[in-house]
Amino acid sequence: MATIEVPRDLDAVLDDAWDAARKIPGYLMENEARLLGTIAACVPAGGAIVETGSFKGKSTVMLAKVAAHYGLGPIVAIDPHNSPILLDCESDPEATSYKDFLRNIEAAGVANQVEIHLAYSHQVSISWSRPIRFLWIDGDHTYEGAKTDFDGFIKHLNPQGVVAFHDALNVFPGPIRVFVEDVLRSDEFGAAGFVHSIAWSQFRPNDGGRFQKQRAALGRSAARLIPFVADGEKLHGLTKLRYKLNRSRVPRSAVHPADWVSLLDRPMQS
């Protein structure tokens, strides 16, 4: 793989993008947001940037600011905006995050940089035909939801593109299980890692086997979390402590853009 050049102004671009995104309600941490921006700017593949799950637009704005600066095309934002987890749908069955989403991307100046799909991901993926460079999965966190998002779009991910899941290290059954079972255990993927709660990996269908040891080591530590979150129930007492202990063994530190790029072609040594 050819050497990837990190744009010289990337740190400043990430600062500017985060300054716009941080004001928006949501659950994306700064180090996670900067990782998303780094992937968008540096991934060595062509195609669209696709986001499943937008809520009020925090990650959308982060990605759109970076994409606009580097001429990467619009962010494809897919969300029905009716999450029963994020909204009080019990007292208001018509509750929606859509108006806030539109208001926030407009206020950030990126409305023309976002291709909006007010729909579930499977409704979009069924007719999707465009290549993808970065697939960002942050929708329904059940196993069925995360698996649907992954299966619906992964066939369109370009070689050397990246897939990432939010909340893989939070107490949700879907993201961590799909990441371990469908990504880390597949020789179609290369470098992989975690930053805070984001799990990411590069699609390397031609030489992913070179990274097998790295993925296996990461998979062993990450797989220990699956039994704790399998039923999607809140954790308490000793079970919660054991979950946190196992999670602490998963490497998940923030990574600088130059260091992230270097991981893409550097299999872990045994």
Number of C-alpha atoms within 10 A of each C-alpha: 7 6 10 14 12 17 14 8 8 19 16 10 21 23 15 14 24 24 14 19 26 18 11 19 14 15 13 20 17 17 18 22 24 27 23 23 26 25 25 26 23 19 19 22 18 16 16 22 25 24 24 27 26 25 27 22 25 24 30 27 31 29 32 31 27 23 22 16 13 14 12 19 16 21 25 21 23 26 24 18 24 20 17 13 9 13 17 14 14 9 8 9 11 10 16 20 18 18 10 16 22 16 13 23 25 15 12 19 13 21 20 13 22 21 14 17 16 15 16 20 25 18 13 17 18 10 9 12 11 12 20 22 27 29 26 26 29 24 27 23 25 17 19 14 19 24 19 19 25 26 14 18 24 17 11 19 24 23 19 23 27 28 26 24 26 24 21 28 26 18 22 23 26 25 32 30 24 21 26 22 12 16 23 30 15 19 19 19 28 29 25 24 22 24 22 22 20 27 25 26 22 29 27 22 15 13 13 19 17 18 23 21 15 20 26 15 14 19 21 13 16 24 19 15 25 20 12 21 20 16 13 15 11 11 14 10 7 9 12 14 12 15 21 15 12 16 18 12 12 22 14 16 13 15 16 14 19 14 10 17 20 14 15 21 16 13 19 14 7 6
